[in-house]
Amino acid sequence: MRFLALVLCFSFCIPACSPPQEVLIPDNTIYPYEEVSTLAIEHFVHRAFIDLQGREPLQSELSRYTQYLRQQALAPAAMQAFLSDLQSQILSPDGEAFQEAYFRRLYALAKGRLLDGVTEEEIAFKIEQHQRDWEKDSLNRDEVGMAQNEAIVERLLLLRQSWIAFQHDSISVNEFHARVVHNVFFDQINANTVNFIRACYDQLFLRMPTQEEMDRAYPVIEYGKAAYIFDKTVSNKTDFLQALVHSREFYEGQCRWVFRAQIGREAETSEIIPLYEAFEASGDFPALQRSIMLYSDYTRF
């Protein structure tokens, strides 16, 4: 199995935040500060805003953060502090809700990647549809149909609330991803049991299941039979997904996906190991992003 790792927290405007943990990045060339142009720093700030906020920076934001990084001589702690601001600052000096925008973007990216970009309107419509179906089943005294529709609605509500719960630390990065894949939209996109299992491994681990893994998982999903998967005994879809998102491969898959998304290439084993080890230990997804965004491949200096 491949392995991975990461860095941690700092804050630009919130002094209560703990100091960042240092993570050594192999072969990460650091250019002398004097050789980095203001234009290069502005490009880094601009790119970070797009990746973490989903928008370009205001001119005041671009000027403020470029000046800050220049004054701090591009110290790694200052760069982490800037990135942390974009992820966690509740209200910026310009009145922007950075933290909310960041977690909304994570949610939008997850829906785009795992649910074909389903909209909030489509989710709301599906909820209403199954609530109506529940009412019909209730009138017909169809308890099985009632239970099925109630479960569908409950999972869709959990999906819709997932980014807020993640923002406020009510759920972990593991549960956030479990909610995005445990709903009727993911089931419809990956119709039938074989496709569902393949999609789970592909999207969460960035690999396809082995034949042995498929043979173990299929009876669990199709017939509700017990099996031993990733050191856990599972007997239904919920158990199966929980086993996947709490496995070591989940942390590796997240590191590889973020690295690919931010850097634009596959990570080398030497790059993944420190990221994986730190991420598995902390479960801190924003810190994982920050550590990868400090690579010279990302900053371009």
Protein Blocks (a to p, Z undefined) as FASTA:
>chain_A
ZZddddddddfklmkbccddddddehiacddfklpcfklmmmmmmmmmmmmnopacdfkl
mmmmmmmmmmnoopaklmmmmmmmmmmmmbafkopafklmmmmmmmmmmmmmmnoopafk
lmmmmmmmmmmmmmmmmmnopaklmmmmmmmmmmmmmmmmmmmmmmnopacfklmmmmmm
ncfklmmmmgcjklmmmmmmmmmnopacdfklmmmmmmmmmnopacdeehiacfbfklmm
mmmmmpmklmmmmmmmmmmmmnopacdfklmmmmmmmmmmnopaklmmmmmmmpmklnoZ
Z
